[in-house]
Amino acid sequence: MDGILRDLSPFDEDEAIELQLSELSDDDAVPRAVTPPPTLQQFHVFLETAEETAEDTVSILLRLYNGGTPLFTKEAFRDAADQLDRYLEDANSEHTVSLVGLDGTPVHFCFRVGQDVSKGSKLFWPGCKIVTAKPRLDYRGLFQLMSTDSSEPGGLGRAYLPIDIVQETEIRDVKTGELIVPWLMLNHDEVRERFYRDLAFWKRTVPFSHLRWLLGSTGIIHNIKNVVAFGCGTITRLKDQEMHQRSTSQHALMLEVRDYIKKTLGVEVQCFAQDPAYTSIDKQVLGELGITVLDDPRAWLQVENGSVVIAIEPTIPTTEIIADIAKPGVIMMPVPPEEYSPPVWKT
């Protein structure tokens, strides 16, 4: 197999910290408890095609970028998604997903879903086990690619991968194999009730009034084909009301754009959302609201020239991805502070 082989294998054994299940009642402890440390012996490079310095890499990347080579394409998203989906049905077997770098070098990622890696974990709960979960895609913009350090796992070969693959872990019950969500969650009815309550509150705020004014004062809604949102967050957590309200307002943006277009033009538009934080309850409740939840990177395939894209706080290079794959009609995202100037109102 030509190219670079990356083995997403379990982490090395180290001292473990025992946590009690009762600790899950404190949301403040959750991030420390379940965010795995660098758990992967990430990249074992078996073949390197050439000696290359960091300066060479930056020069090549800039030449490719300035020459019009896109960092992200829908074809690459679709190929990665299809490969991952193809292997997930066969758990506990080794699989390989191949991606092609900007330099044309194929990179092969080896992984196993459902592998028990509890012995190597630094954190564990009695009666639970830690297993490898479905790999996810990691997106890297031009600046991140140019900042790749040759001493990092994978070396400079990683600098040509705007789409990378990372394998994460999840907690399951030792006896039943049931997935354990590491924070206290509301049930379906509670989530739905709280969402509608917060939605009603949001509709009485100034941002909502401003949104309605924007939708009514421009002609953009006539060309809208769908609404696609990224990184809106889970709405199932019991604690952290502020986080929940932010998540609710972002999902409410989708619903308001959809409802306004239907009311004004009589046209139905679809809503799509993508966030690795979504739980099964999130997916069920959002589905009942008319929002289709898609696995990464499927939502990117829905972005087109007539889309409304909502990306308030994603941790990926959203603007670079959008610039390469489509020209949406509307993009809703934070304005960098240096680009912001207060609106001037005229009477």
C-alpha positions in Angstrom: 0.0 0.0 0.0 1.7 3.2 -1.2 1.5 6.4 0.7 1.6 7.2 4.4 0.0 4.8 6.9 -1.5 6.2 10.1 -2.4 3.8 12.8 -5.2 5.1 15.0 -4.3 2.6 17.7 -5.1 2.6 21.5 -3.0 4.7 23.8 -0.3 3.5 26.1 -1.0 2.3 29.6 -0.4 4.9 32.3 -1.5 5.6 35.8 -5.3 5.6 36.0 -7.6 7.8 38.0 -10.8 6.1 39.3 -13.9 8.2 39.1 -17.2 7.3 40.7 -20.4 7.4 38.7 -21.9 9.8 41.3 -19.4 12.4 40.0 -21.5 12.7 36.9 -23.9 14.8 38.9 -21.5 17.6 38.8 -21.3 19.1 35.3 -18.2 21.0 36.2 -16.3 17.7 36.6 -17.4 16.3 33.3 -14.9 17.9 30.9 -12.0 16.8 33.0 -13.5 13.3 33.3 -14.3 12.5 29.7 -12.1 14.6 27.6 -9.4 12.0 26.7 -5.8 13.1 26.9 -3.7 12.5 23.8 -4.9 8.9 23.6 -3.7 7.8 20.2 -0.3 6.7 19.1 -1.4 8.7 16.2 0.8 8.4 13.2 3.3 5.7 12.4 4.8 6.8 9.1 6.0 3.8 7.1 6.8 5.6 3.9 8.1 9.1 3.3 8.5 10.2 -0.3 10.9 13.0 0.1 13.0 15.1 2.5 11.3 18.4 3.0 11.8 21.4 5.3 9.0 23.4 6.9 10.0 26.3 4.6 9.5 24.1 1.6 6.1 23.0 2.9 4.9 26.6 3.4 6.1 27.5 -0.1 4.4 24.6 -1.7 1.1 25.2 0.2 1.1 28.9 -0.8 1.8 28.1 -4.4 -1.1 25.6 -4.5 -3.4 27.9 -2.7 -2.6 31.0 -4.8 -2.9 28.9 -7.9 -6.5 28.2 -7.1 -6.2 24.7 -5.6 -9.2 24.3 -3.1 -8.5 23.1 0.4 -11.9 21.6 0.6 -14.2 20.0 -1.9 -17.6 18.2 -1.7 -16.0 15.3 -3.5 -13.5 14.8 -0.7 -16.2 15.2 1.9 -18.4 12.6 0.2 -15.6 10.2 -0.3 -14.5 10.3 3.4 -18.1 10.0 4.6 -18.8 7.0 2.3 -15.6 5.2 3.4 -16.4 5.7 7.1 -20.0 4.6 6.7 -19.0 1.5 4.8 -16.9 0.1 7.7 -19.0 1.1 10.7 -21.3 -1.9 10.4 -18.5 -4.3 11.0 -17.3 -3.4 14.6 -14.1 -4.8 16.1 -12.5 -5.3 12.7 -9.6 -3.2 11.5 -10.5 -0.8 8.7 -8.6 1.6 6.5 -9.8 4.9 5.2 -7.7 6.6 2.5 -7.5 10.4 1.9 -5.4 12.2 -0.7 -3.4 15.2 0.5 -3.0 18.4 -1.5 0.4 17.2 -2.7 -1.3 14.1 -4.2 0.0 11.7 -1.6 -2.5 9.1 -0.3 -2.7 8.8 3.4 -4.2 5.6 4.9 -5.8 5.7 8.3 -6.2 2.4 10.2 -8.8 2.2 12.9 -11.0 -0.2 14.8 -14.5 0.7 16.2 -15.6 -0.9 19.5 -12.1 -1.8 20.8 -11.9 -1.9 24.6 -9.1 0.4 25.6 -9.9 0.7 29.3 -6.5 -0.6 30.4 -4.7 2.2 28.7 -7.0 5.0 29.9 -6.0 7.5 32.6 -9.6 7.7 33.7 -12.2 5.1 34.4 -15.4 4.4 36.3 -16.2 1.1 38.0 -18.6 -1.0 35.9 -17.8 1.0 32.8 -15.4 0.5 29.9 -13.9 2.8 27.4 -14.1 1.8 23.8 -13.0 3.3 20.5 -15.8 5.2 18.9 -16.6 6.2 15.3 -13.7 8.3 13.9 -14.5 11.9 13.1 -13.1 14.3 10.6 -10.9 17.2 11.7 -10.6 20.3 9.5 -7.5 22.4 9.1 -7.4 25.8 7.4 -4.4 27.2 5.5 -2.8 28.8 8.6 -3.0 25.6 10.5 -1.5 23.7 7.6 1.4 26.1 7.3 1.9 25.9 11.1 2.5 22.1 11.0 5.6 21.2 13.0 7.9 18.5 11.6 8.2 17.1 15.1 4.5 16.4 15.3 3.2 12.9 14.7 3.0 12.4 11.0 5.6 15.1 10.3 5.2 17.5 7.5 3.1 15.1 5.5 0.2 16.2 7.8 0.6 19.7 6.4 -1.1 18.6 3.2 -4.2 17.2 4.8 -7.0 19.8 5.2 -9.2 16.9 6.2 -7.8 14.7 8.9 -9.2 11.8 10.8 -9.3 11.5 14.6 -10.6 8.6 16.5 -12.3 9.3 19.8 -13.5 7.1 22.7 -16.9 6.6 24.5 -18.0 5.1 27.8 -20.1 2.0 27.9 -21.6 -0.2 30.6 -19.4 -3.3 31.0 -22.4 -5.7 31.2 -25.0 -4.3 28.8 -22.7 -2.4 26.4 -25.1 0.6 26.7 -23.7 4.0 25.9 -23.2 6.2 29.0 -23.5 9.9 28.3 -21.1 11.6 30.7 -23.4 14.4 31.9 -26.9 14.5 33.3 -29.5 14.7 30.6 -33.2 15.6 30.5 -35.5 13.1 29.0 -37.3 13.6 25.7 -40.4 15.4 27.0 -38.3 17.6 29.3 -36.0 18.6 26.5 -39.0 19.4 24.2 -40.8 21.4 26.9 -37.7 23.4 27.9 -36.9 24.1 24.2 -40.3 25.6 23.5 -40.1 27.6 26.8 -36.7 29.1 25.8 -37.9 29.6 22.2 -40.8 31.7 23.5 -38.5 33.8 25.6 -36.1 34.3 22.6 -38.9 35.6 20.5 -39.3 38.4 22.9 -35.7 39.6 22.6 -34.1 42.4 20.6 -32.0 39.9 18.5 -35.2 38.2 17.3 -36.8 41.5 16.4 -33.6 42.5 14.5 -33.7 39.2 12.6 -37.3 39.7 11.5 -36.4 43.2 10.4 -33.4 41.9 8.3 -35.5 39.1 6.7 -38.2 41.6 5.7 -35.9 44.4 4.5 -33.9 42.4 2.0 -34.8 40.4 -1.1 -32.5 37.5 -0.2 -35.3 35.2 1.0 -36.6 34.8 -2.6 -33.5 32.7 -3.5 -33.2 30.6 -0.3 -33.2 26.9 -0.9 -32.3 25.5 2.5 -30.9 26.3 6.0 -27.8 24.5 7.2 -26.3 24.9 10.7 -23.1 23.8 12.2 -22.0 23.5 15.8 -25.2 24.6 17.5 -24.7 22.4 20.5 -26.8 19.9 22.4 -30.1 20.9 24.0 -30.2 17.9 26.4 -27.9 18.9 29.3 -29.6 19.3 32.6 -27.2 22.0 33.9 -25.6 25.1 32.3 -28.6 27.1 31.5 -26.6 29.7 29.6 -25.1 27.1 27.3 -28.6 25.7 26.7 -30.0 29.1 25.8 -27.3 29.7 23.3 -28.0 26.4 21.7 -31.7 27.0 21.7 -31.3 30.5 20.1 -29.1 29.0 17.3 -31.6 26.3 16.5 -34.4 28.9 16.7 -32.6 30.9 14.0 -33.1 28.0 11.7 -36.7 27.6 12.5 -37.5 31.4 12.2 -35.8 31.6 8.7 -37.7 28.6 7.6 -41.1 29.8 9.0 -40.6 33.3 7.7 -40.0 32.0 4.1 -43.0 29.7 4.3 -45.3 32.5 5.7 -44.0 35.1 3.2 -43.5 33.1 0.0 -45.5 29.9 0.7 -42.3 27.9 0.0 -41.1 25.0 2.2 -37.3 24.9 2.8 -35.4 22.1 4.6 -33.3 22.6 7.7 -30.1 20.6 8.3 -27.9 20.5 11.4 -24.5 18.9 12.1 -22.8 18.7 15.5 -20.8 15.7 16.9 -22.3 16.7 20.4 -25.8 15.7 19.4 -27.3 12.9 21.4 -30.1 10.5 20.3 -32.6 12.7 22.2 -31.3 15.8 20.4 -31.8 14.1 17.1 -35.3 12.9 18.0 -36.5 16.3 19.3 -34.9 18.3 16.5 -36.4 15.9 14.0 -39.8 16.6 15.4 -39.2 20.3 14.9 -38.4 19.7 11.3 -34.6 19.8 11.6 -32.7 16.9 9.9 -29.5 16.0 11.8 -26.7 14.8 9.6 -23.4 13.1 10.5 -20.2 14.9 9.7 -19.5 15.8 6.9 -22.9 15.2 5.3 -24.3 18.6 6.1 -21.5 20.3 4.1 -22.9 18.4 1.0 -26.2 20.3 1.5 -24.6 23.8 1.3 -25.2 25.4 -2.0 -25.5 28.8 -3.6 -29.0 29.4 -2.2 -28.3 28.2 1.4 -28.6 30.0 4.6 -25.5 28.9 6.6 -25.6 29.3 10.4 -22.2 28.8 12.1 -22.1 30.8 15.4 -19.4 29.1 17.3 -17.9 26.2 15.4 -14.4 25.0 16.1 -13.6 24.4 12.4 -12.4 26.8 9.6 -16.0 27.5 8.5 -15.2 30.5 6.2 -12.5 28.6 4.3 -14.7 25.6 3.8 -17.6 27.7 2.6 -15.4 29.7 0.2 -14.3 26.5 -1.5 -17.6 24.6 -1.8 -20.4 27.2 -2.4 -21.6 30.8 -2.4 -24.4 30.7 0.1 -27.1 33.4 0.0 -26.7 34.2 3.7 -24.0 33.4 6.2 -24.8 34.0 9.9 -21.6 33.9 12.0 -19.8 36.2 14.4 -18.0 39.2 13.0 -14.3 39.5 14.1 -14.0 42.4 16.5 -11.6 44.3 14.2 -14.2 44.2 11.4 -17.1 45.3 13.6 -18.5 48.8 13.6 -21.8 49.8 15.3 -24.6 50.5 12.9 -25.5 54.1 12.1 -29.2 54.8 12.5 -30.7 57.6 10.4 -34.1 59.2 11.1 
